[in-house]
Structure formats: structure tokens, C-alpha cells
Amino acid sequence: MKTIIEPFKIKSVEPIRFTTKEEREIILKDAGYNPFLIHADDVLIDLLTDSGTSAMSAAQWAGIMQGDESYAGSRSFYRFEAAIRKITGMKFIIPTHQGRAAEKILFSIVGGKGKYFPNNTHFDTTRANIEFSGAEADDFLNEIGKHPEIRADFKGNMDIEKLEKFIQEKGKENIPLCMITITNNSGGGQPVSMQNIRETKEVCTKYGIPLFIDACRFAENAYFIKIREKGYEHKSILEIVQEIFSYADGVTMSAKKDALVNIGGFLAMQDEKLATQCRNLLIVTEGFPTYGGLAGRDLEAVAQGLEEVLDENYLHYRIRSVAYLGDKLVAAGVPIIEPPGGHAIYLDAKRFLPEIPPYQFPGQAIVCALYIEGGIRSVEIGSVMFGKNDENGNMISPPMELVRLAIPRRVYTQSHIDYVSEVVIDAYKQRDKMRGLKFTYEAPMLRHFTAKFEPV
Ligand SMILES: *Cc1c(COP(=O)(O)O)cnc(C)c1O
């Protein structure tokens, strides 16, 4: 097989700034050993997130110039609406400035005390918006998705049996809607199979519950279906995507992922009464229903991005380049979650640094080492992010200690990824030198963003 090349050539470039190891040691120390607090100019390869970090195409930039900034009835809105309708088949399409704005509007209306919202795994903003409304967010990830050491094709699947039991237990009248998140963000974008989406819909239909899809990475999920699920190998990505959404009654999406833009999102649904309520709230919090907190130019870029993301050559390159990094690390013995998902590689910090206990943050130690060794920014997903203290001040750790390397879309080339693998493998070889950390500052909530540390 020949090398899978980037399906684009580069017209516009952005320099990245090289620093020396000595400089990075000082920068990291000054930032309290928390790369969230580093100036982005001091980062060489930024793998903090795949959200809003995509490179736009020449056609998207052309769309930016063509954006119609009319307050009402903008031509760009109609292009945006048509692009989303073609993919999702939804009747009512509401622009929002991000995914969480769509969630906030939806759950302000359907949420509230005594309500339950099942999902394969709620993304943190979805969970936060549900809980903020007073309702409960419940995860029903299939058992296999909880085992990082097991390789399986669809580790994002919903546990259908548990979902049905839950509906019977809580009562269908207390479940305004069920969600399914594609791909499942946790675990680095593990896909959900078409069969699982269909079966989730069947259970929902049986109890008269609408199914909403959190569609942030719908195209990446569709590509996994094409290459892994029987019966889909000869279907086009558009056909697969249209089948996925044929099972949905509504959609929320952050366009910062698979719409290949830097800002944007939407809420879409089939139900007219719900759409009217959502639009009324949108006017209060986001803007008039034909722009919803976005500029006309943003709507153009989303519409164009949604077309480009369906290109199979793009998806082939996208999924393959994430797997390529995973393969290189596995070949060198670096422990990662397998198989790689669609948008990120997760290093397993417990196996990487077995000598450093969770209360000394092994994931954060790796994050620091990758920055110092290679100027790479990653993020800890473990005890720093999710650890909680009991009454005696002892830390309760989450089950896994991970480091996420999220890959921005169309931003880095194969040589950048080769460099990343070299830095990670080098760091792994020198893991004996890594030291744990302890807090010098810790905020009461969402502490990972602002925490400061020192080495122990
Ligand atoms: C990013 C994301 C969201 C929230 O979108 P924002 O644009 O960041 O507000 C919701 N769900 C999933 C699965 C996501 O990845």
C-alpha cells in the first residue's frame, strides 16, 4: 500500500516558534507546570484540543468574503440551513455560537427537576447543561467501551439493555429525550455502529421518547461505519450520514469539530412546537433565528465545511493519521488506549509511569515532559481533571490516568506527526527521570484549567 498523503496542498502558512529546552523549562516553571497557562506562541505542536482548531479551506475563506451580514433573512443562513438539511433531514435548523449554546437552549426547555437524560456518554458541557437545569444526566456506555486494553470496533456503543431497564425504572414520562453522542468523545472518539443507533432508536420508539444525536463528529463516525460495519463498505459517506440521521428526531452540534470551522454550532429538530420554543429562547440569549450568535460569514464557512467533511479522501486521511500516530507508539511499546479513536490518542499514564501514584499526578508529569522535551502541548485527563477530595482531604482518583493528544483537523502534516511520535517515544524511554507533582494552587471548581504545581 502506498503512503496516505494529505488530501490538500498548502496555500497559506503560519509559522510555529521554536524554543530551546532550557527556555521551555523556565516557561513551564513560570506557568506552575500547567500548560493551560502557557502562551500559545511558546508551543511548537499544539495537541490541546481538536475543537475550533481546524484549518479552513480556500473555499471556506472565499465564503467568509461572501458572507451576507443582513440582520434577518441572510443569504448565508439559507445556505447554512440547506447544508444541514441535506445531511440531517431536519425541518427546523437553529444556528448557535457553539455546541453548548444549543444544549443550553434545548435543556432549558425540556430539562428541569425530576427529568432524566440517558446517553452513551454525555460530553461534559452536555452534562453540565442538563444538571444546571436541575435534571439528571445518565451514561449507558457498553461494557466493552470501559476497557482500554480491549480492541473492538465500536467502543462508543450504547448499552441497549441497560437503557431500556432505565426507561422502565424512571418512567418514560420523566425522560423528555434520549441522546447518543457520535463519536463518543471519551476514549478519543470511539465510534457507534449503525446497528446500535438503529437499536437505540427502536427502544426510544417503543416508549415514545425522541432520540437526539450529539453530532460533533458525525462524519468521522460515518467513516468508521464504512470501514468496519458489514453492509456499508460500498455506501457513500453521504448515504451513511443520511441513514444515521434518519433515526434522529433532533440534533445538537458543535461546528468546531466536523464542520471544520473555528466557531459555530446548531440545534435542529423535526418537532415544530419545540422548535418555536427554542427559537423564542434563542432570541433572548443568542440572536435572531437566522444568525443565532454567528456572523453571516461564519454561517458560510460552516455550510462549506459540512460539504468538505463528507469527502472520503479527507476522512481516510483524517482517521488514518490518528491511527498512524497510535501505531508508531504501540510499536515502540508506549501504552495507549486501543484502538485509537477518530480525533485523539490517549496515553495510559498508569502503565507509562507505574511508580508515580495517582495523588502525584502521573498524567501531568507526562504532559510536562512532552512540553519540555519537544514543545508539545497535551492535556491530562485523570486525577488533576477529575480527582475529588474526601472529608479528610485525601484524594479520590478517577479509574484512569490519561494524557490526551488531540489532533487538529488539516493542521499538521505527516512530518509533524512523526516528530510527535519521536518525542513521546523518547520521553517514554526516559520515564525513570519523570517526577510526580503536587498542587501549589487549586481552584474550588474545574481546577485543571488554573491549577499550579511543583515537582515533588
Ligand atoms: C465539543 C463538544 C460539545 C460542546 O461544543 P462547544 O462548541 O465546545 O460548546 C458537545 N458535545 C461533544 C461531544 C463535543 O465534543
The ligand as an SDF file (V2000), in Angstrom:
LIG
                    3D

 15 15  0  0  0  0  0  0  0  0999 V2000
  -17.2210   19.9750   21.8990 C   0  0  0  0  0  0  0  0  0  0  0  0
  -18.3900   19.1710   22.2040 C   0  0  0  0  0  0  0  0  0  0  0  0
  -19.5810   19.7480   22.6880 C   0  0  0  0  0  0  0  0  0  0  0  0
  -19.6950   21.2160   23.0460 C   0  0  0  0  0  0  0  0  0  0  0  0
  -19.4260   22.0590   21.9850 O   0  0  0  0  0  0  0  0  0  0  0  0
  -18.7490   23.5050   22.1770 P   0  0  0  0  0  0  0  0  0  0  0  0
  -18.7390   24.0490   20.7880 O   0  0  0  0  0  0  0  0  0  0  0  0
  -17.3810   23.3040   22.7410 O   0  0  0  0  0  0  0  0  0  0  0  0
  -19.6260   24.2970   23.0790 O   0  0  0  0  0  0  0  0  0  0  0  0
  -20.6590   18.8960   22.9030 C   0  0  0  0  0  0  0  0  0  0  0  0
  -20.5780   17.5700   22.6770 N   0  0  0  0  0  0  0  0  0  0  0  0
  -19.4510   16.9830   22.2360 C   0  0  0  0  0  0  0  0  0  0  0  0
  -19.4200   15.5080   22.0080 C   0  0  0  0  0  0  0  0  0  0  0  0
  -18.3110   17.7560   21.9940 C   0  0  0  0  0  0  0  0  0  0  0  0
  -17.1910   17.1630   21.5660 O   0  0  0  0  0  0  0  0  0  0  0  0
  1  2  1  0
  2  3  1  0
  2 14  2  0
  3  4  1  0
  3 10  2  0
  4  5  1  0
  5  6  1  0
  6  7  2  0
  6  8  1  0
  6  9  1  0
 10 11  1  0
 11 12  2  0
 12 13  1  0
 12 14  1  0
 14 15  1  0
M  END
$$$$
